[in-house]
Amino acid sequence: MTCLLAVGKFANTVSGFMQWALLTVETWCNEVGLSVNSDKTEPVAFTRKRKLPGLFELHFFGVTLSPSKPLKFQEVILDSGLNWREHVVEMKKAHNLL
């Protein structure tokens, strides 16, 4: 599971909304008897900023989620700045193998 976090002007407000959404998912999973591997859950902040002051740690099923830099989602590599460089390099490697 991947948490996509859009950071706006007020990072602490966005963090609060994201934590609320994670708590909602956690509650729903408990109600219907589903489990989520929280070790595979990573928040990604898509922003042009290098530093993100005001973001606080997110917790999901008792595990503190560590922010991810590059993220592979359905074979597309995304980074926090939505830069395609890593994805293109990976595709060139795959093309060379063929």
DRENDREN-586633 format. One record per residue (C-alpha): z, y, x; residue number from 1. Coordinates in pm, whole numbers, plus 50000, padded with zeros to 5 digits. Each point is the difference from the previous one (the first is absolute). Layout:
// residues N
[r [Z Y X] NUM]
...
***
This chain:
// residues 98
[r [50000 50000 50000] 1]
[r [49908 50341 50133] 2]
[r [50160 50326 49901] 3]
[r [49759 50288 50024] 4]
[r [50193 50320 50037] 5]
[r [49825 50333 49948] 6]
[r [50201 50265 50177] 7]
[r [49974 50345 49854] 8]
[r [50182 50320 50074] 9]
[r [50342 49856 49917] 10]
[r [50036 49672 50186] 11]
[r [50354 49931 49880] 12]
[r [49885 50024 49636] 13]
[r [49715 49759 50069] 14]
[r [50242 49763 50172] 15]
[r [50226 50015 49696] 16]
[r [49713 49915 49765] 17]
[r [49893 49714 50225] 18]
[r [50353 49859 50013] 19]
[r [50018 50025 49620] 20]
[r [49668 49812 49972] 21]
[r [50122 49727 50235] 22]
[r [50321 49965 49799] 23]
[r [49793 49971 49680] 24]
[r [49788 49723 50153] 25]
[r [50313 49825 50128] 26]
[r [50162 50014 49655] 27]
[r [49687 49870 49829] 28]
[r [49964 49713 50250] 29]
[r [50361 49899 49937] 30]
[r [49948 50011 49622] 31]
[r [49691 49777 50001] 32]
[r [50114 49771 50282] 33]
[r [49750 50102 50266] 34]
[r [50073 50042 50367] 35]
[r [49843 50233 50253] 36]
[r [49997 49950 50374] 37]
[r [50149 50331 50107] 38]
[r [49917 49921 50364] 39]
[r [49633 50045 49910] 40]
[r [50058 50333 49825] 41]
[r [49923 50309 50205] 42]
[r [49993 50364 49893] 43]
[r [49713 50211 50134] 44]
[r [50003 50378 49984] 45]
[r [49648 50141 49974] 46]
[r [50012 50348 50148] 47]
[r [49843 50223 50264] 48]
[r [50343 50085 50141] 49]
[r [50116 49830 50317] 50]
[r [50367 50015 49912] 51]
[r [50140 49950 49653] 52]
[r [50332 50179 49967] 53]
[r [50190 49930 49683] 54]
[r [49887 49642 49946] 55]
[r [50294 49766 49968] 56]
[r [50021 49624 50035] 57]
[r [49877 49792 49709] 58]
[r [50184 49684 49891] 59]
[r [49845 49707 49814] 60]
[r [50196 49686 49906] 61]
[r [50273 50099 50246] 62]
[r [49762 50040 50294] 63]
[r [49931 50334 50169] 64]
[r [49625 50051 50010] 65]
[r [49861 50122 50330] 66]
[r [49697 50231 49985] 67]
[r [49670 49850 50102] 68]
[r [49747 50181 50216] 69]
[r [49675 49807 49952] 70]
[r [49987 49772 49698] 71]
[r [49753 49726 49915] 72]
[r [49933 49994 49626] 73]
[r [49731 49763 49870] 74]
[r [49833 49991 50343] 75]
[r [49987 50380 50028] 76]
[r [50218 50158 50269] 77]
[r [50162 50322 49880] 78]
[r [50216 50231 50208] 79]
[r [50222 50286 49889] 80]
[r [49728 50259 50062] 81]
[r [49733 49792 49820] 82]
[r [49813 49974 50326] 83]
[r [49734 49726 50012] 84]
[r [50001 49961 50379] 85]
[r [50204 49676 50012] 86]
[r [49802 49847 49714] 87]
[r [49667 50078 50167] 88]
[r [50120 49850 50331] 89]
[r [50110 49686 49817] 90]
[r [49663 49973 49821] 91]
[r [49813 50040 50331] 92]
[r [50204 49712 50143] 93]
[r [49914 49782 49699] 94]
[r [49633 50095 50026] 95]
[r [49994 49912 50372] 96]
[r [50152 49658 49925] 97]
[r [49716 49924 49761] 98]
***
